[in-house]
């Protein structure tokens, strides 16, 4: 595993150090780390270009002021008490907002940084003697904690963990609740310079809803979508595509994406809620989507990353569906050999539906 020693140069010549490391870098992920570091420490560079994931549309490039990125790092530090944190792990791509902001938090808090290639199971590549106080993972990466007692022990030694980029399965959440460290779900996007809200998932003070970072305020549009105001991040009246329930100006419950909502006979079905109910019942990648229906306008269907399905498996799925509200139950199953995903592995729902090769009616 590659290790980057930040504390040895932060007080001397960080820009020169980063430039030297960039020239010496041999892998793409290392080049991304040091390219961002060069821009961060170069006083002539005022903005950082960040690409969106493209999971809900065409990827676009956003220019973020370093001033606002620095503020974002400080807000997270304030919310999580990172000023006392000594070491951090980077296992996210540094050419995406998630990895960039991990580096920004490290730089602003003068942490000792351990860097490892962004792979599916980074903790399995880390020695048991490695001390890490703070780390960020995707839920897929962190799900390795349920694979073995050894991996669980490694993950639990990390004092503070933040998870983002995708939904958290019921199985993973159950495991997280057994952990003795602090694990948080994050909410945010490239436009908000990474997360603007946190939700503690375990411990006596676990949260029921997302809580925004200091100075961030949220409200709701007429379409029930989240509106974000964060002056310190340069965000003003940003209307998102996220359907929410506002609990207070600093708390909200996330329900799903407005562009994913299924309108079936006037009833609005949030696929993400149905997916959460089915995660423990389905052992392959899947999602819920709406397809055209002559009677109801749209009807929900289950999309599986699978080439074929046995009769026994179909019956098992029907049994799982019976636990759902009748109107939310999938009426068809669509099979797709491989889901379409973005560069950083986020699901592209519409593009995946276009790849469907087989339909199984459940009516």
N, C-alpha and C positions, 0 to 999 in steps of 0.2 A: 504493500500500500504506500502510495506517495504521501509525504508529509510536508506541509508548508509551515515554516517557522516565522510567524509574523512579528512576534515581540522583539526579535533580534534586529529588526530594521525600522520599525515604526518611528523610533526617535531619531534615526539617522537620515537615510535617504530612501524613503519608500518608493518614490517614482523610479529612481535608478535601479533599485533592487527588482522591481516588477518588470522593467524593461529588459534586464539581464535574463530573468526567468522566462520571459516571453521568447527571447531569442533561442534559449536552450530547450524549450518545450518540444517534445517529439510527438505527443498525441493531441488529437483535436480538443478533447475535454480540458487538457491542461492549457492549451492555447487560449481557450475561452476564459479560463480563470485569470490568466495573467493579462489578457487583452483588456478585460474589465478593470483589473487593478491599475493598469497604466492610465486608463481614462479617469478612474476615480481620483488618483493622486496628482493628475496633471491639472494645474490651476487654470490652464487655458481652455480646458474642456468644461463647458457649462451644462451640457445636456447629454443624456445617454439614450441611444436608440434601442427600443425594446419591441420585439414582435409579439403580437397576440397569438394564441394557440391555434385559432382557426376552427375550433370545435363547433362553433355556432355561426359560421360564416367564413368569408375569405380572410386569411391572415392579413393584418395591417401593422404598420410600424408606427409606434408612438414615441415621441420625444419627451422624456421626463427630465426636468431640471434636477441637477444633483442636490440642490438645496432641499427640494421636496423629498428626494430619496433619503437624504440624511435625516430629515424630520421623521419619515416613516420608521427608520431604524431606531430612532430615539423613542418614538411612541411605543413600539414593541418592547423596547428595553424597560420603559417605565411600567408597562402593564405586567411584564413577567419578572421584573427585578433582575435584569441581565447585567446590571452594573457590577454585581458581585460574582458574575460567572467568569471563569478563567479559561475554559476550553470549549471549542465547538467542532462539530463535524459537518463537512460539506460533502453531500452525496447527491446533489441535484445539479442539473446542467447550468453552467454559469453564463450561457447565452440566452437564458430565459429569466423572467422577473423573479422567480422563486430562488434560483441560485444567486442571482445578482444581489438580492436583498439579504441573503445569508451572509455574503461577503461584506456588504455594507454594515450589517450589525456587528460583525467581527471587527471591522476597522474602527467603528465608532466606540466600541467597548474595549478595544485593544486586547482581544482574546488571542489565545494560542489556537491555531487552526489545524485540524487534521483534514486532509483532502483525499477523497477516493473517487474513482470513476463512477458515474451515475449508472449503476447496474440494478437489476431487479432485486437482488438480495445483498445489499452492502454489508449488513451486520455479520454475515457469515464469513466475510473476508477480514474481519477485524479481530485482533487478538483479545483474549479475555482480560489482559492486564492493562488495556488501554483505558485511560480516564477521559470521559466526555461529560461535560456539564449540560450542553445544549445541542440539539440537533433537529433538523427538519427532514421529513420523509413524505413520500406519497403513501397513501394507505396500502397500496400494493406492496411497496417496499417494506413497510412496517409489519405487514401480515406474517412475515417470517417468524414473528415472536410465538406463533402458535405451532410452529413446526417441530420444536424440540425444547426440552428444559434448558439446554445450554444456550440456545438463541434467546429464550425468554429472559434468562439471567443477564445476558449482555444488554438487552434492551432496557431492563429495569434499572440498570446501573446509571443510565443517562438521566440526570436530574430533571431536565425539562425537555419535552418532545412536542413539536407542533406537526400536525398532519394537514395536508391540503392537496387540491388538484382533482379530487374525485370523491365519491361517496364512501362512507365507512360501513362495511358489512356488519350484520348483527353478530356474527361469530367473532370478528375482530373487536367490536365494542365490548362483548362479553369478556374477552381476554384482557382488554385494557382496564376494565373495572377491577380486575384482580391485581393490577400492578400497584406498587408502592410509590412509584415516582409520579411526576405530574405530566399528564398527557392532554393536549388541547387540539380540538378541531379548529381550523381557520376558515374565514370567509373573506374572499376578495377576488381581485382580477388584475390584469395588467394595467387597466385604466386607473385603478386606485393604488397603484404602486404596491402590489402584493396585498396582504390581508388588511382589513380595516376592522375586523371583529374576531373574537376568540370565544371558544366554548370549552370549558374544562370538562373532561369526559370521565374522570375518576376521582376517588377520594370523598371525604365528608362534605367538601364544599363544591361538589360537581354542579355544573350549570344545566338548567333545563333549556335555556335559550342562549343565543349568541349575544355577547356583550361587546359593544364597540370600544375601540381604543380611545384613550384620553383625547378630548377636543373634537372627536368625530360625532356627528349627529345624523340620525336616519329618520325618514318619514316614508309615506306611501303615496304612489300616484293613483289616479282614478282607476287604472287597470290593476290595482293592488300590487304594483311592482315597487321594489325598493328604490328609494331616492337617497343619495348619499351627499352629505355636505361635510367636507374636511378641509378647512382653510389652510391648515399647515401642510397639506399634501397638494394644494392647488386644485382641489376638487370642489366644484360648486354646482349644486342641483343636478348631479349625475343620475339620470334615470336608467336603471339597469333592466335586464330581462328576467330578473329573479322575483318570483311571486313570494310574498312574505305576509306574515301577520305581525303588526307592530305591537309590541308589549309596552314600550316606553320609548322616549327619544334616544335611549342608549341600549335597548334590547329588542330583539326581533326573533321570530321563528321562521326558518326557511322552509318553503313548501315545494318549490320546484322552479323550472324555467318556463316562462310564458310561451316561448316558441315550441315547447314540447307538450303543452296542454292539449288534451283530447276532449273535444266537445261532442259528447254522445247524447243526442236527444235533449240538448239544453243543459245536461249535467257536465260540469267541468271536472275532468279526471286528471290528477297530477301523476304522470308516470313514475316519478321518483318515489312517491309514497307507496305505490303498488310494488315497485322494485324492492323497496326496503322490507316489505312483508314477505317477499319470495326468496330473498337472498339465502336463507338457511335451507331452502328446499331444492335449490338448483345448483348443481356442481360444475356448470360450464358458464362461460361468459354469456350474458343475456341482457336484454332491455325490453321495455314496454313501449309500443308505438301505436299511433292511431292510423287506421286506413279508411278509405272512403266506404260509406255504407248508404245504400239507397233509402233506407228507412230512417236511420238515426243521424245521418250526416257523417259520423265517424264511429268506428268501433275499435276497442282496444285489442291488440294482438301481442303475442309473445314472440320475440325474435331471439333465436338461439345460434350461437357459433358452433354449428354442428352440420354434418353432411347427411345424416340419417337419424331416425328415431324409432326405437322398437315399440311394439304395442304395449308392453309392460311399462315403459317409460312414459308413454302418453297417458296411461291410466294413473300413474303416480302424479303427473302434472295436474290432471283433472282433480285429483284429491286435494292437491295443494291449492288449486284455484277455488275449491269449495269453501275455503276458510275466508275468502275475500268477500267484500260487498258484491252483491249480484251484478250490479251495473259496471263494476270495475273488473270483472273477470274477463280474461282474454277469450275472444271468440274464435281465434285462429292461432296457429303456430307457424312461423316462417323460419326456414333454415337457411343459414348463410355460412359457406365454408370458412370465411375469415372476415372479421369485422374491419371496416375502414377506420383508420385512426390518424391523428395528427402526428407531427414529428415527435412530440413529447408524450405520445401514447394516449391521448384523450380520444374518446369515442366520437365518431362523426356519424350521427344517427341517420340523417337523410341519405348520405352516400352509401351507408351500409344497406339500407332498405333497397337500394337500386341493385344490390348484388344478390338479393334473395333468389334461391334456386328452387325452393319447394315450399308448398303451402299445405298445411294440414288443418282441415276444418273441424271445429269442436261443436258445431251446432247440431 
